[in-house]
Amino acid sequence: MAQTRREFLAAGLGLTLGLGVTSPALFGAGTKNRLASRPADPLLVVVELKGGNDGLNTVVPCGQGAYYDARPHLALKEDEVLPLAGLKIRHESDYGGTGLHPAAAPLYALYQRGELALLPAVGMTGSSLSRSHVRASQIWHSGRPDIIGDTGWLGRYLDEHGSGRSALVDAGHEPVELPLALIGKSGRDIVRLDPASCKQSDLCGDSRLGRSLALIADSIATGSGETKIFYTAMDGFDTHASQAQRHDFLLRRLAQALAGFFEDLKKRLPDGLDQRVLVLVHSEFGRRLQENSGSLYADVALPVVSETAAANVGTDHGGSGLCMVLGPAVRGGVYGGYPDLSHLQDAEFSATVDFRTVYATILENWLQCDSRAVLGGKYPLLDFC
């Protein structure tokens, strides 16, 4: 049988399409090369979007008709989104164009500079993540879906690394539960940054996440000491109903906070030291492709929406979702892309990148740690850092 063009490209470039591991030469946003060497003292900031962010309406698969068929009220039109396809070499496995939600415009500037990597379909290759908030969060935090563990992937990294500590950062007033991701076997201290002791910045905005990222920026700029990992979160992404305005509101705050964070660091850190900082953004799962009738309402204080069918619809818990990796040292672009959305399994689209590949890439390429010791296995690496 004659080899198809897609098969020829995959064989010639060594792509592992079954795992969603794609060549950055195909999916990279620009020509920026990675740093010749990793920073001597790399820092990682993790932002968790709690509730299950709708990746499909964040990085929009506007080239796929199935997206519009499944979301007659929620789908964003192609002329509404900020185009991503023009900034990377296209490949047949991408199944059409993609665009960024217009509310995330501050992140688009980072993407155009090659400082934002987008991974639209991250999950578990070969199986699906739990649709339970609790269990899915446990899986992401532990990095071990095969067990219900009592340690997290970042806690185990610090156990293996032998030095450094982590910080839980929240600018709210009520106590925040310690995330499993930071817990290790060694009982290493996990610090909590005190908002009263840090200089705030207006660049990140006045949202809770914005204030939290401003705290992190201040800690880094004034000398983070032994703190190597910063962890914070943003609530409100469980958009079962009233999603259109709700999601727009959340993405505006998220984008302002993230873009302002790097602008603040760039102004305050001399000689390009902001290149020490990498940010990972993830959610416990994504949303289903099919919109719902809007019968459930998430408990989060947001602007009131009109009582129309179009305004009330939302989306339910899904599996694969969006990861973002940001920073001046990131090799930006779209990694993995979306699968063909006209072929679903149990109402889900399949993952093109395993979440443990994201973790392994950060552990190996950024934190310079043996990922096998942390994740309990070896996973393919991407090239976003």
C-alpha positions in Angstrom: 0.0 0.0 0.0 1.3 3.5 -0.9 2.4 5.5 2.1 0.3 8.6 2.7 1.9 12.1 3.0 1.0 12.1 6.7 2.6 8.7 7.3 5.7 9.8 5.4 6.0 13.0 7.5 5.5 11.1 10.7 8.1 8.4 9.8 10.6 10.9 8.5 10.4 13.2 11.5 10.1 10.5 14.1 6.8 11.7 15.4 4.9 9.7 18.1 1.4 10.7 17.1 -0.2 8.0 19.3 1.2 9.8 22.3 0.5 13.3 20.9 4.2 14.0 20.9 4.9 16.3 18.0 7.9 18.0 16.6 8.3 21.6 17.8 9.7 22.4 14.4 6.1 21.8 13.2 4.3 23.4 16.1 6.7 26.1 17.3 5.4 29.7 17.1 8.7 31.2 16.0 12.3 30.6 15.4 13.6 31.5 18.9 16.0 28.9 20.1 16.1 27.5 23.5 18.7 28.8 25.9 22.1 27.2 25.3 22.0 26.1 29.0 19.4 26.1 31.7 19.4 28.8 34.3 21.7 27.8 37.2 18.9 28.5 39.7 15.5 27.9 37.9 12.2 28.7 39.5 8.8 27.2 38.8 5.4 28.8 39.4 2.3 26.6 39.2 -1.1 28.1 38.7 -4.0 25.8 39.1 -7.4 26.7 37.5 -9.8 25.1 39.8 -13.1 23.7 38.6 -12.1 22.5 35.1 -11.2 25.2 32.6 -12.9 25.0 29.2 -9.8 24.7 27.0 -11.9 24.4 23.9 -13.1 28.0 24.4 -9.7 29.2 25.4 -7.6 27.7 22.6 -10.4 27.5 20.0 -10.5 24.8 17.3 -12.1 27.1 14.8 -11.0 25.0 11.9 -13.2 22.1 12.9 -16.9 21.9 12.1 -17.6 19.5 14.9 -16.8 22.3 17.4 -19.5 24.5 15.9 -22.0 21.6 15.6 -21.6 20.8 19.3 -21.7 24.4 20.6 -24.4 26.4 18.7 -24.5 29.0 21.5 -21.0 28.9 23.0 -18.7 28.5 19.9 -16.5 31.5 19.1 -16.5 32.5 15.5 -13.3 32.3 13.5 -13.2 36.1 13.0 -13.6 36.6 16.8 -10.5 34.7 17.9 -6.9 35.7 17.8 -5.3 33.4 15.1 -2.6 31.0 16.2 -2.3 28.9 13.0 -0.5 31.6 11.1 2.3 31.6 13.7 3.4 28.0 13.2 4.0 25.5 10.4 0.8 23.6 9.8 0.6 19.8 9.8 -2.3 17.6 8.9 -2.7 16.2 12.4 -3.8 19.6 13.5 -7.2 19.2 11.9 -7.6 22.9 11.0 -6.9 26.3 12.5 -6.9 27.4 16.1 -7.3 30.7 17.8 -7.0 32.3 21.2 -10.1 33.6 23.1 -10.1 37.4 22.6 -10.4 37.9 26.4 -6.9 36.4 26.7 -5.4 39.1 24.5 -2.5 39.9 27.0 -1.3 36.3 26.5 -1.4 36.7 22.8 1.4 39.2 23.0 3.5 36.6 24.9 2.6 34.0 22.2 3.7 36.3 19.4 7.1 36.8 21.2 7.5 33.0 21.4 7.1 33.0 25.2 3.9 31.0 25.5 3.5 27.2 24.8 -0.1 26.0 24.4 -1.0 22.3 24.9 -4.7 22.1 24.1 -5.4 18.4 24.7 -3.5 17.2 27.7 -4.8 14.2 29.7 -4.0 10.6 29.9 -3.1 8.9 26.6 -4.8 5.5 26.3 -7.4 6.2 29.0 -9.4 9.1 30.4 -9.0 11.1 33.5 -11.7 11.0 36.2 -14.5 13.5 35.9 -14.6 13.9 39.7 -13.0 17.1 40.9 -11.5 15.4 43.9 -10.1 12.4 42.1 -8.9 14.3 39.0 -7.1 16.8 41.3 -5.5 13.9 43.2 -4.2 12.5 39.9 -2.7 15.9 38.7 -1.2 16.7 42.1 0.3 13.3 42.7 1.4 12.6 39.1 0.6 9.0 39.8 -2.9 7.9 38.4 -2.1 4.3 39.3 -2.3 4.9 43.0 -4.0 7.1 45.6 -0.8 8.6 47.0 0.0 10.8 49.9 2.8 12.8 48.2 2.8 15.2 45.2 5.0 15.4 42.2 6.6 18.7 43.4 7.1 17.4 46.9 8.9 14.3 45.5 11.0 16.6 43.3 12.2 18.5 46.3 12.8 15.2 48.1 15.0 14.1 45.2 16.7 17.4 44.7 17.9 17.7 48.2 17.7 21.4 48.6 15.1 24.2 48.3 11.6 24.6 49.5 8.1 25.4 48.1 5.7 28.2 48.9 1.9 28.2 48.9 0.7 31.7 47.8 -2.8 33.1 48.2 -3.7 36.7 48.6 -7.1 35.9 50.1 -8.0 36.3 53.7 -9.4 32.8 54.5 -7.1 29.8 55.2 -6.2 27.7 52.1 -5.7 24.0 52.2 -2.2 22.7 51.5 -2.1 21.2 48.0 -1.1 17.6 47.7 1.3 18.6 44.9 3.7 20.2 47.4 3.8 17.4 50.0 6.8 15.2 50.1 8.1 12.4 52.3 10.8 14.5 53.9 8.5 16.8 55.8 10.3 19.8 54.2 8.9 23.2 55.2 6.2 24.7 52.9 6.1 28.5 53.5 3.2 30.8 53.1 3.9 34.2 51.7 2.5 37.0 53.9 0.7 39.6 51.8 1.5 42.3 54.4 5.2 41.8 54.0 5.3 42.1 50.2 5.2 45.1 47.8 2.1 44.9 45.6 2.1 45.7 41.9 -0.8 47.2 39.9 0.4 45.3 36.8 -1.2 42.0 37.7 -4.6 43.5 38.4 -6.7 43.5 41.6 -8.0 39.9 41.3 -7.1 37.4 43.9 -4.8 35.6 41.4 -3.3 39.0 40.4 -2.5 39.8 44.0 -1.1 36.3 44.5 1.2 36.6 41.5 2.3 40.1 42.6 3.4 38.5 45.9 5.4 35.9 44.0 7.0 38.5 41.8 8.0 40.6 44.8 9.4 37.5 46.5 11.5 36.6 43.5 12.6 40.2 42.9 13.7 40.7 46.5 15.4 37.3 46.7 13.4 34.1 47.0 16.1 32.4 49.1 15.6 28.7 49.3 12.1 28.9 47.7 12.2 27.1 44.3 8.6 26.3 43.7 5.6 28.7 44.1 2.1 27.4 44.0 -1.2 29.4 43.6 -4.7 28.9 42.3 -7.7 30.6 40.7 -11.2 29.5 41.4 -14.4 29.6 39.4 -13.9 27.5 36.3 -16.7 25.0 36.9 -18.8 26.6 34.2 -21.9 24.2 34.1 -24.0 27.3 33.3 -23.8 30.9 32.2 -20.5 30.1 30.7 -20.1 32.7 27.9 -19.9 35.8 30.2 -18.5 33.8 33.1 -15.6 32.4 31.1 -14.8 35.7 29.4 -14.6 37.3 32.9 -12.2 34.7 34.2 -10.0 34.6 31.2 -9.6 38.4 31.3 -8.4 38.3 34.9 -6.2 35.3 34.2 -4.5 36.9 31.2 -4.0 40.2 32.9 -2.5 38.5 36.0 -0.1 36.3 34.0 1.1 39.0 31.5 1.4 41.6 34.4 3.5 39.1 36.4 6.1 38.8 33.7 6.1 42.5 33.0 6.7 43.2 36.7 9.6 40.7 36.8 11.1 42.2 33.6 11.1 45.6 35.2 12.5 44.6 38.5 15.0 41.9 37.7 18.3 43.0 36.0 20.2 41.4 33.1 17.5 39.1 32.0 17.1 37.2 35.3 13.4 36.9 34.6 14.5 34.0 32.4 14.9 32.0 35.6 11.1 31.8 35.9 8.8 29.3 34.2 5.0 29.2 34.8 2.8 26.1 34.4 -1.0 26.7 34.2 -3.3 23.7 34.4 -6.7 22.5 35.5 -7.9 19.2 36.9 -9.7 18.4 33.7 -11.3 20.1 30.7 -14.9 20.3 29.6 -17.0 18.2 27.2 -17.3 19.2 23.6 -21.1 19.3 23.7 -22.6 22.3 25.4 -25.4 21.6 28.0 -28.8 23.3 28.7 -27.4 25.3 31.7 -29.2 23.6 34.5 -26.4 24.0 37.1 -24.7 27.1 38.4 -21.2 27.3 39.8 -20.9 29.1 43.2 -18.7 32.0 42.3 -19.4 35.8 42.4 -19.5 37.1 38.9 -21.5 39.6 36.9 -25.2 38.7 36.4 -26.0 37.4 32.9 -29.3 37.8 31.0 -31.9 35.1 31.4 -31.8 33.7 27.8 -31.0 30.2 26.6 -27.8 31.5 24.9 -26.6 33.0 28.1 -27.5 30.1 30.4 -25.8 27.3 28.6 -22.5 25.8 29.9 -20.4 22.7 29.6 -19.9 19.7 31.8 -16.9 17.9 33.2 -14.6 16.5 30.5 -11.3 14.8 30.3 -8.5 16.3 28.3 -7.8 20.0 28.8 -5.5 22.9 28.2 -2.0 23.4 29.7 0.0 26.6 29.2 3.7 27.1 29.9 4.9 30.6 30.0 8.2 32.4 30.4 11.1 34.2 28.5 13.0 30.9 28.2 10.0 29.0 26.8 9.9 27.9 23.2 6.4 29.0 22.3 3.9 27.5 20.0 1.1 24.9 19.9 2.2 21.4 21.1 0.1 18.4 20.3 -2.8 20.2 18.8 -6.4 19.0 18.9 -7.4 15.5 17.6 -10.3 15.2 15.1 -13.3 16.3 17.2 -15.7 14.5 15.0 -14.5 11.2 16.5 -15.2 11.1 20.3 -15.2 8.2 22.7 -17.7 8.4 25.6 -18.4 12.0 24.6 -14.7 12.8 25.1 -11.9 13.8 22.7 -8.7 11.9 23.2 -5.5 13.4 24.7 -2.7 14.2 22.3 -0.2 14.8 25.2 0.0 12.9 28.4 0.1 15.1 31.5 3.1 13.2 32.7 5.0 14.2 29.6 4.4 17.8 30.6 5.7 17.1 34.1 8.6 15.1 32.8 9.6 17.9 30.4 9.6 20.4 33.2 11.5 18.1 35.6 14.2 17.1 33.1 14.6 20.2 30.9 13.9 22.9 33.4 14.5 21.6 37.0 17.3 19.3 35.8 15.9 16.3 37.8 15.5 12.6 37.0 11.8 12.5 36.2 11.6 8.7 36.6 12.4 9.0 40.3 9.5 11.5 40.7 6.9 10.0 38.3 7.6 6.3 38.7 8.2 5.9 35.0 9.9 7.4 31.9 7.7 9.5 29.6 8.5 11.2 26.3 9.7 14.8 26.5 8.6 17.9 24.5 10.7 20.8 23.6 8.9 23.8 25.1 11.7 24.4 27.6 
